[in-house]
Amino acid sequence: MTRTLTKGKLGSTRIRKASNYLFVAPAVIFIALLMLYPLLYNFYISMRDVNVGTFLTGTSSFVGLRNYRAVIGDPAFAHSVLISFIFTGVSLLFQFIIGFALALFFQRPFPGSGIMRAFLLLGWLMPLVVSASIWKWLFDGDYGVTNYLLQSLGLLDKHQYWLSDPQTALPGVIVANIWLGIPFNTVLLLTGLQAISVSLYEAAKVDGANGWQRFLHITLPQMRPVSLTVLLLGFIYTFKVFDLIFVMTAGGPADATTTLPIFTYNQTFKFYQFGTGAAAASLLLLISLALSIVYLLLIRREEAA
């Protein structure tokens, strides 16, 4: 009788464990089909000589790391990596500084702060293609508002074709991306500021610390983990930006705004070199993955300190 009850309990326990796996099965299947499979298939293509002809016939040959060597040895790839780091670095710098300043501004309650924060998020909530189209119109050389305002202020004598000039095209898309990323930085940094205990500031006031000292010795150290998270997420998101640049300049003029995602797109869908395009996409993923590992190490060091 006891053995029967024990077997019955074991059987019911196994059934409960199996049912738990069934509940997570849809999420596992979703991740496997829409994330894991494309990654593995992309890696598979990057190791083969896949072009239009071999893609249609399915007779691509295995070439090992030849596609990776071809991509890394291509001067256009080095140029796209450089443009990507410039685009990402400048965007992150201003997004973080302006976002931090706005977070400090919204931390103190004042009438209408909720409405202002809601309006701040509108630009972030708009579809990226719509935002890119608006900025493309703003920088238009013939009808753009930017030229009109600068000429009205006497800062510009003639029409400037911002997105058609290799000297100003990259700054133009950087300005648009900064505008898009400010709300994201503001919201996350504001959440971090609100999590800081008020008692720390009150104790510092009692000790005679002024506003700058409280910011330097309380706010910045307490915001370090949040700041690392914001910067990492911002880097990963900004480094792989494609649609904003594609709509505004399509990587031109003269490859002035050809970032690594644009380079990958051109290799795959413009030159139909699917193997080298997949290799470039894999390198883009590896760069983001390497930074994620660095972030985890930094966070672990912060927690251990």
KEDO-637937 format. One line per 4 residues: number of its first residue (from 1); their letters; for each residue x, y negated, z of C-alpha. Coordinates in pm, whole numbers, plus 50000, padded with zeros to 5 digits. Example, Ala and Ser with C-alpha at 12.3 -4.5 7.8 and 13.67 -1.06 7.14 Angstrom:
1 = as = 51230,50450,50780 | 51367,50106,50714
***
This chain:
1 = mtrt = 50000,50000,50000 | 50283,49763,50096 | 50470,49842,49773 | 50159,49770,49572
5 = ltkg = 50114,49430,49741 | 50480,49346,49689 | 50462,49438,49321 | 50145,49231,49290
9 = klgs = 50314,48927,49444 | 50618,48967,49218 | 50393,48995,48916 | 50198,48682,49008
13 = trir = 50524,48494,49072 | 50654,48589,48728 | 50328,48481,48570 | 50350,48141,48743
17 = kasn = 50709,48096,48628 | 50613,48193,48275 | 50320,47949,48280 | 50558,47670,48390
21 = ylfv = 50769,47734,48080 | 50454,47727,47867 | 50374,47377,47994 | 50712,47242,47880
25 = apav = 50712,47442,47557 | 50544,47164,47348 | 50810,46914,47452 | 51089,47164,47379
29 = ifia = 50944,47245,47037 | 50903,46873,46960 | 51265,46797,47052 | 51393,47099,46861
33 = llml = 51203,47016,46541 | 51240,46637,46533 | 51579,46588,46697 | 51791,46900,46722
37 = ypll = 51718,47042,46377 | 51795,46716,46188 | 52122,46680,46379 | 52231,47035,46301
41 = ynfy = 52122,47006,45938 | 52310,46677,45903 | 52624,46842,46041 | 52573,47132,45799
45 = ismr = 52551,46895,45502 | 52858,46701,45617 | 53065,47019,45577 | 52954,47082,45219
49 = dvnv = 52989,46919,44876 | 52631,46798,44839 | 52536,46562,44560 | 52229,46529,44337
53 = gtfl = 52313,46834,44128 | 52410,47070,44408 | 52123,46947,44626 | 51864,47042,44364
57 = tgts = 52021,47376,44278 | 52124,47466,44633 | 52472,47567,44517 | 52681,47330,44730
61 = sfvg = 53022,47465,44825 | 53178,47460,45169 | 53448,47191,45193 | 53517,47182,45566
65 = lrny = 53637,46844,45690 | 53704,46703,45343 | 53401,46473,45360 | 53518,46334,45695
69 = ravi = 53867,46272,45557 | 53718,46101,45253 | 53499,45875,45468 | 53771,45784,45716
73 = gdpa = 54017,45714,45433 | 53770,45489,45250 | 53854,45117,45298 | 53481,45043,45278
77 = fahs = 53428,45260,45587 | 53693,45071,45785 | 53533,44744,45673 | 53187,44861,45782
81 = vlis = 53318,44969,46124 | 53482,44628,46171 | 53160,44447,46072 | 52961,44673,46304
85 = fift = 53181,44590,46603 | 53171,44217,46526 | 52793,44227,46482 | 52747,44433,46801
89 = gvsl = 52999,44247,47018 | 52879,43894,46940 | 52513,43998,46964 | 52563,44167,47303
93 = lfqf = 52761,43873,47442 | 52491,43615,47374 | 52199,43850,47441 | 52337,43932,47784
97 = iigf = 52431,43576,47882 | 52102,43423,47766 | 51902,43717,47905 | 52076,43684,48243
101 = alal = 52009,43308,48251 | 51640,43362,48170 | 51617,43640,48431 | 51755,43402,48695
105 = ffqr = 51506,43139,48575 | 51206,43373,48597 | 51316,43517,48933 | 51182,43213,49111
109 = pfpg = 50800,43197,49097 | 50649,42890,48935 | 50313,42812,48772 | 50282,42972,48430
113 = sgim = 50580,43207,48468 | 50369,43512,48379 | 50241,43350,48059 | 50592,43242,47960
117 = rafl = 50724,43594,48011 | 50439,43731,47799 | 50525,43490,47516 | 50891,43586,47550
121 = llgw = 50802,43949,47484 | 50600,43873,47169 | 50911,43856,46952 | 51033,44188,47088
125 = lmpl = 50696,44356,47037 | 50663,44251,46673 | 50758,44510,46411 | 51124,44467,46324
129 = vvsa = 51052,44436,45952 | 50817,44145,46024 | 51076,43972,46243 | 51346,44024,45980
133 = siwk = 51120,43880,45709 | 51049,43571,45922 | 51419,43513,45982 | 51492,43565,45613
137 = wlfd = 51242,43290,45537 | 51388,43062,45806 | 51734,43092,45646 | 51604,43055,45290
141 = gdyg = 51816,42808,45096 | 51527,42641,44912 | 51229,42657,45148 | 51378,42755,45485
145 = vtny = 51303,42564,45803 | 51668,42577,45908 | 51782,42360,45617 | 51491,42121,45671
149 = llqs = 51571,42068,46040 | 51945,42027,45985 | 51890,41783,45698 | 51638,41588,45907
153 = lgll = 51896,41554,46184 | 52162,41447,45937 | 52375,41755,46005 | 52347,41893,45651
157 = dkhq = 52380,41706,45324 | 52271,41973,45074 | 52089,42303,45062 | 52278,42584,45231
161 = ywls = 52204,42938,45115 | 52279,43102,45448 | 52215,43465,45357 | 52372,43440,45011
165 = dpqt = 52703,43297,45132 | 52959,43553,45256 | 53076,43301,45516 | 52734,43252,45677
169 = alpg = 52545,43575,45606 | 52688,43767,45902 | 52630,43482,46151 | 52274,43459,46016
173 = viva = 52186,43823,46088 | 52366,43797,46426 | 52144,43503,46524 | 51835,43699,46428
177 = niwl = 51951,44002,46626 | 52033,43788,46931 | 51681,43649,46925 | 51538,44001,46905
181 = gipf = 51748,44136,47193 | 51702,43856,47448 | 51361,43978,47578 | 51496,44331,47631
185 = ntvl = 51790,44200,47832 | 51573,43959,48028 | 51319,44221,48136 | 51578,44475,48255
189 = lltg = 51797,44217,48427 | 51496,44058,48595 | 51399,44398,48733 | 51749,44436,48875
193 = lqai = 51741,44090,49033 | 51409,44159,49200 | 51551,44479,49351 | 51819,44286,49544
197 = svsl = 51725,44251,49910 | 51630,43895,50011 | 51794,43952,50350 | 52136,43946,50182
201 = yeaa = 52076,43593,50056 | 51932,43482,50390 | 52235,43614,50577 | 52467,43439,50331
205 = kvdg = 52279,43111,50383 | 52322,43146,50758 | 52695,43195,50704 | 52705,42871,50502
209 = angw = 52742,43012,50151 | 52627,42781,49873 | 52433,42887,49563 | 52741,42958,49350
213 = qrfl = 52899,43166,49626 | 52578,43367,49673 | 52566,43430,49299 | 52932,43527,49281
217 = hitl = 52949,43753,49587 | 52595,43895,49606 | 52414,43874,49272 | 52695,43984,49042
221 = pqmr = 52814,44284,49250 | 52458,44401,49310 | 52377,44367,48940 | 52679,44564,48819
225 = pvsl = 52499,44903,48770 | 52205,44736,48596 | 52440,44530,48380 | 52630,44841,48271
229 = tvll = 52303,45009,48175 | 52183,44706,47980 | 52513,44670,47796 | 52532,45039,47706
233 = lgfi = 52173,45057,47583 | 52225,44732,47398 | 52541,44862,47233 | 52380,45188,47121
237 = ytfk = 52074,45007,46988 | 52268,44724,46820 | 52541,44943,46671 | 52282,45145,46479
241 = vfdl = 52067,44850,46365 | 51966,44909,46006 | 51625,44767,45919 | 51699,44408,46030
245 = ifvm = 52012,44384,45814 | 51860,44576,45524 | 51559,44344,45503 | 51760,44023,45543
249 = tagg = 52068,44092,45328 | 52076,44464,45232 | 52443,44460,45334 | 52542,44174,45105
253 = pada = 52664,43943,44981 | 52993,44109,44884 | 52957,44360,45172 | 52972,44074,45425
257 = tttl = 52698,44238,45634 | 52762,44603,45548 | 52763,44767,45888 | 52818,45139,45943
261 = pift = 52444,45227,45916 | 52425,45032,45587 | 52739,45209,45464 | 52582,45544,45552
265 = ynqt = 52263,45450,45368 | 52456,45341,45059 | 52657,45663,45048 | 52343,45874,45074
269 = fkfy = 52072,45690,44881 | 52265,45453,44656 | 52560,45666,44545 | 52386,46000,44615
273 = qfgt = 52689,46141,44796 | 52492,46332,45057 | 52797,46507,45203 | 52995,46190,45276
277 = gaaa = 52677,46014,45387 | 52611,46291,45640 | 52972,46271,45757 | 52937,45895,45811
281 = asll = 52615,45953,46005 | 52792,46209,46224 | 53072,45961,46297 | 52811,45700,46390
285 = llis = 52660,45949,46634 | 53002,46037,46778 | 53081,45671,46849 | 52754,45629,47038
289 = lals = 52811,45957,47223 | 53162,45855,47326 | 53032,45530,47472 | 52760,45718,47657
293 = ivyl = 53025,45938,47820 | 53224,45629,47919 | 52907,45483,48070 | 52841,45796,48275
297 = llir = 53198,45790,48407 | 53163,45425,48504 | 52832,45488,48679 | 52982,45781,48869
301 = reea = 53271,45561,48979 | 53024,45292,49094 | 52828,45544,49297 | 53143,45685,49455
305 = a = 53276,45340,49549
***
